[in-house]
Amino acid sequence: MRRFTVWATAFTNRVAVRLIGAFLLITAVTVGVVSVAVDTTVDGSFQTYLREANRIEQGDRVAQLENYYETNGSWTGITLESGRSGRSGGAKFLLADTDLQVVASTDPAIVGQTLSPSQQERAEKLYANGQLVGFLVRETPAEDRLIQIQQDFLDRITDALLLTSLGTLLLALILGGVLAWWFARPLQNLSRAARDMAEGRLGLHVPEQGASELKQVARSFNRMSSSLAESYAVRQRMTSDIAHELRTPVSVMRTQLEGMLDGILPTDTQQVGVVYNQALHLARLVEDLRTLTRAETHNLPLDKVPVEVGHLIRQIVQDFEPLAQDSGIQLRAVLLDTPTLSGDPGRLRQVLSNLLANALHYTPAGGSVTITAEGQGETVKIVITDTGPGLSPEQAAHIFDRFYRTDEARQRDQGGSGLGLAISRELIRLHGGELRVESEVGKGSQFIISL
């Protein structure tokens, strides 16, 4: 029993079943209201027709009776004559007072009786001096035939309405099924795709079909699916890159330590220094990964204070001046109306230092590195320009990716972690700004910060 209840609940909760049920309910209510309205209207109209026909035909008799009551003030002594021609031929008349008691009739046997409900429906009201004084009822074989005809007519109307109702409900069932299938099909596609995604098959797309709202849902689902697939691919690449980055320093440390343990390498300051440098490299890599992850997830706190951009840049240029002189590179700053902005001076210094270090590294001797800062309305634009080899379009497209290096021959254990530019971009984003690159092979590069 419980199994059946669960199945019934699941079945009735289906969108298609609910849509079909809604169509049937609306149709049934509409047909019911129309049927009642038609039956009531037809019955009332037929009764009105009969009363009006009787009133026209009995106009003289009604007038005579009303004059009699006005003259005598009561029905005492009144007599009724049978009809002798036309529809009134062979008719039986009944006169009742306001209490529905028969006070006169062409058939004396029914005087004193009370009008039946059917007689009350056919009764013609009599008025004297504007007051209701009685009722006149005519009974003839033709009248009885009209009543039978009326009943037969109403029965045919009822049968027609019943057949029409059944046909309408059947049509509603068919149309409801078709519309429910048309409406629910996109949802079924979404459901199947969602199950597939839950099982690990990412990147699935569903057709954008159906109503505009369903198309919008399908479009959003496809974007989500693509985003999840891309995120999964990025995570896979990141895991692979991290493993690759860790392999080199770990291998160097292991080789050095095994050599010293086996007595192949001397245990002196030089060999321990090699292991120590690799440990520092690992520490930098782990810290850079931690910083990048926190920045990407917006969990890296910023200690924002008013920062005078020109003063910050002059300090950084002063720090890098000795390195530039040793490399034979001209380093200069061009400050044009630099305003004060709200930011984390430590993180901004980290970004500018990283960009300047990269520019000095890739700029040959005799070249130049220029850092320009200019206020443009509510935006501060900082540009680091070098005269290095520049970047190809493919390199520029991936320059901010994790662990990306333009020089594949460069030893990983001798350089940085490969995360500096990725961290710099995320730190600028945390400040509500943008970091981008413009470069051309052989013409140097420009890293542009907008804050």
N, C-alpha and C positions, 0 to 999 in steps of 0.2 A: 504493500500500500504506500509506504514511504517512497519507494522507488518510482511509483507512478506519480505521486505528488511532485517529486523533484522534476520528473520529465514534463509534467503538465505546466509547472511553473516556468521551466526553461522555454517551453514552446510558446506560452502566452507572452513571455517577455521579448520575443522576437519582434523586430521592427515591422516586418512584413505582416505578421499576424495582427499586430496592433493597428496598423494602417487599414487593413481589410475590415477589422472590427469597427473602426471609426467610420469608414464608408458605409457599412451596413447599418450602424446605429443612426447616423445622420439621415440615410435614406428612409429607414423605417419610421423615424419620427416625422419626417416630412410627409411621407405617404399617409401616415396615420392622421396628421393634422388636416391634410387636403381631403382625405376620405370623410372625416367627420364634418368638415366645412361643406363639402358637396352634398352629403346626405341631409344635413340640416337645412341647407339652402333649398334643395329640391323639394323636400317635404314641406317646408314652410311656404314656398312659392305655390305648390300645388294646392295646399289648403287655402291660401289667399285667393287663388283663382276660383276655387269652388265657392267660397263665401261671396266674392264679388259677383259671380254669375248668378248665384241664388238671390242676392240682394237686388240685382237688376231685374231678374224675372219676377221677384215677389215685391217689387217696389210698391205697387198699389195696395197689396194686402198689409205690408208693414205700415204704410201711411194710415190706412184705415184703423189698424189696431192702436197706433200711437194717438190718433185723434180721439178714439173711443176712451182711452185712459185719461187724456187731458179733459174730456167732457165729463166723465163720471168719477174720476179720481180713484178708481179701482177696477179690477177685472170682474166684478160681480155682474152676473147676467150675460157675460160674453159667450158667443157661440161661434164655431168655426165651420166653414163649408169646405168640402173636398174639392180638389182641382178637377176640371172637366175637360181640359184640352192641353195640347202641347206636352212639355215635360212634366207639367203638374197633373196631367190626367191620371186618375187613380191614386193620387197622392194622399198621404195621411199627415195632418198637421197637429202639432202639439204646442200649446201655449203654457209657459211656465213663469212663475213669479220670480222675484229676486232671490228667493230661497231655493230655487231650482225645483219647486214642486209644480206638477202639471195641474193647471186650474181649468183648462178647457182643451178638448181634442175632438177631432172628427171621429175618434174611437172612444166612446165614453168609458170603456173598460179600463183605460189607463189613466183616467183622471185621479189625481191624488198621489201618483207615483213620482219618484225622483228621476230627473234626467240622468241617463247613463253617461260615462265619460265620453264615449263616441258621439252621443247626442249633444253633449256640451260643446265638443269641438266644432260641430256643424251648426250650432245655434246662432240665430241672427239676433243681435241685441236690439231691444226696443227702448226708445227714450221718449219722455214726456216732460216738457218744460226744462230740458237740459239734464234731467235725472234718469238713471237706469231704472226701468220699471218692469222689465221682463225679458223673456227669450221666446223666439219663434223657431220651431224645428219642423222641417219638412222631411218626410220619409216616403220614398217612392222606389219601385223596382229599379228605375234608372239610376237613382241616387246610390242604391246599394251596388249597382254595377260599376258606377264611377269609383266608389270606394275600393272595389276589387281591382279595378284597372289601376287605381293609384297604388295599391299594394304591390301588384305585379310589376308596375313601372319601377317602384322603389327597389323591389327585389332584383330586377335586371340591373339597375344602377349599382346595387351592392355587389352583385356578381362581377360586373365589369370592373368595379374598383378593386375587388379582390384579385382578379386576374392581372389587372394592371400593377397592383402592388407586388404580386409575386414576380411578374416580369421585371419590374423595376429593381427589386431586390437581387434577382439573378444577374441583371445587367450590372448592378453596383458591385456584386461579388466578382464578376469577370473583370470589370474595369479596375476595381480596387486591387485585384491580384496583379494585373498588368502594371499599374502605377506603383504598387508596392515593390514589385520586382525591379522596376526601373529605378526606383528611389533607393532600394536597399543594396543593389548590386555594387555601387561604389563603396558602400560601407563594408560589404563582404570582402572586396578587394583589399581595403585598408586592414581589415581584421586578419586576413591571411598574411599580408605583408608584415604586420606587426608580430604575428607568431613566428614568421621566418626570422625577423630581426632578433626576437628574443632567443632564438636558437643559434644566433651568431652569424647569420647571413646578412651582412650589412650592405648598404648601398642600393637596396631594392627600390624601384620606383613603381608607382601605381598610375594607371591612366587618369588624366584629369577630365572627368566626364560627370554628367548629371547637372543638377542645379548649380547656380553660381556659388552658393555657400559650400556645396560639396566639392566643387572645383577648387575653392580656396583652401579647404581642409586638405585635399589631395596635394595641392601645391606646397602647403606648409609641411606635410608629411614627407614629400620628396626632398625638400630642403633639409629637413631634420635628418633624413636617411643619409643624404650626401655628406652632411656635416659630421654625423657619427662615423661614417666610413672614413672620411678624411682624418678625423681625430684619432681613430684607431690606427690608421696608417702612420700618422705622425708619431703616435706612441710607440708603434713597432720600430719605426726608424730611430726614435730617440733612444729606445732600449738598446738597439744595435749599436748606435753611436756611442752611448755611454760605455757599453762593454768594450768597444774598440778603443775608446780613449783611456780607459782604465788598464787595458791590457799592457800597453807599453811601459808605463812607470812600474807597474807591479812586476812585470817580467825583468826589468832592469834591477829592481830591488832584490828579487829572488835570486837572480844570477850572481849579484854581488855578494849577497849573504851566503849562498851555497859555496861560492869560491872561497870566502873567508873561513867558513866552517871546515871545508876540506883542506885548508892550508894552501890552496892554489894561489890565492890573493892575500897580500899582507893585511893584517888588521891594523891599519894606521889611519891617520887623520884624513888622508886623501880618499881612501876607499869609503870610510864612514861618511865623508862629505858627499860622495856620490849618492849614497843611500838617503842621506838627509835631504839633498836637493830633490830627489824623487818624492820623498814624503811631503815636502813643501808643495810640490806640483800637485800631488793628490789632494792635499788640503785645499789648495786654491780651486781645483776642479770641483770638489764637493761643495765648497762655499758658493762658488759661482752658480752651480746647479740649484742650490737652495735659494739663492737670491732670485734667480730667473723664475723658478717655480712660484715663489711667493709673489713676485711682481705680476706674473701672468694671471694668477688667481686673485689679484687685488688684496692680498693679505700682507703686503709689505708696507709697514707704516711709514709715513713721511712726516718729518718734523719741520713743518712749514713756518717760515719766518720771512719778513721782508728781505729780499736779496737785491743788492745793487749790482746789476749785470756787469757793468764796466769794471767795477772793482774786482769782481770774481775772476774775470778774464785776465786782467792784468796780473793777478797773483799766479794764475796757472801758467801764463806765458813766462813769467819770471822763474817758475820752477823748472820749465822745460828748456830754458835758454841755454844752460850748460850742455845738455844733450844735443841741441841743435848745432852749437858751435863745434863740438867734437865731431859731428857728422858732416860738417861743412855745409849746413843748410841754413838759409836765411829764415828766421821766424819773426813774424811781426803781427801786431794787432791793430785793427782799424775800428775805432769805436765812434759811432755816429748817433748821438742823442739817445744813449741807452737809458731806459727807465728802470725803476725799481719794481720787481714782481714778487709775488708770494710763492715760495718754493722751499725745498729742502736743500740747503747749500752743500751739504755733504754729497747727496746723490747727484746734484748738478755738476759738482766738481768731478765726481766719478765718471760721468758721461763725457764731459769735455776732455778730461785727461785721457780717457780711452781713445777718443777720436784723434787727439793730437798725437798720441803715441803711435797709432796706426799710420797717420799721415807721415810722421817722421821716419817710420820704419820703411815705408815703400817709396819715399822720395830720395832720389840719388843725390850724391854730393854735388854741390853747385846749384841745386834746386831751391825752391822756396815753399814755405807753408804759411798761409795767411788766415787769421781768424777775424772775421768781420761780424760786428753786432750793430743792429739798427732797430730803432723803434718804429713800428708802422701802425699807427692808431693804437688799438688795444693789444697788438701783437708785437712780440719781440722776435726778430729773425736773426739767428746766429748761423754763419756759414764758415766751415773749415775747408779751405781750398788748398790742394797740393799740386805739385808738378810731377807726380809719379807716373807710372806706366798706364794708369787708367784701368777701367773695367769693361769687359765685353757686355753686351746686353744680357747674356745668360748669367754671367757673374753678378751683375747688378741686381738681377731678379732674385738671387739666392744669398746675397751678401749678409742679410740679417737672419738667416737660418741658423739653427743650433749647429755647432761644430763645423761650420762651413769655412773652408780656407781656400783662398785663390791660388796659393802656392802649394800644390800637393806634395812637392818634394821637400817642403819644410818639415823638419823633425818636430813631432808633436811634443816631445819631452823638452825641447829647447824653447818652444814658444809659449803662447798663452793657452788658455783652455779652449779657445774657439767659441766662447760664449759672450765675449765682450760686446760685440755689436748687437746681439740679441738682447742682452741685458740693457744696453743703452737705449734701445728702442722702447722696451717695456717701461723703463724709468721715465722717459719722456711722455709716454702715454699716461702713466700715473699722474703726471703733472698736467694732464689735459692738453698735451701738445702733440707734435708729429715730428718724426725723424725720417728723412728720405735721402736718397743718393742720386746725383746726376753725374754721369761719367761717360767718357769716350776713350777708346783705346789710343794711347799715345798722347793724350791731351790732359791727363790728370783727372782728379775726382773732386767733387764738391759734396760734402755732407751738410745738409740743411736742416736746422732745428727751428721749428715755429712754436713759440710758447705764448 
